[in-house]
């Protein structure tokens, strides 16, 4: 598996705002996630539901910037800035590192988010 190509493809889908599609396409069924706010998921379906809820709460995408991706073996790290206006009139501005561990089938088995600010 060429993890660099897979990570690049996934990042380009995320950068277009199709976050739910990226999860559906690249996550393993038993994947886990955790973020710096303590929110975790324990399988692909939970992550799809979490991302569908999040995407549905966005009123306007002001920008999604993909800065860098690095790959070492089966681990990738991608730096993004997300800027959203939400339907509840709040604003989200995240500058984060997304670390992914990939399995031998080219699927994400673990994704963790780190605040890069």
Secondary structure, 3 states (H helix, E strand, C coil): CCHHHHHHHHHHHHHCCCHHHHHHHHEEEEEEEECCCCCEECCHHHHHHHHHHHHHCEEEEEEEEEEEEEEECCEEEEEEEEEEEECCCCEEEEEEEEEEEECCCCCEEEEEEEECC
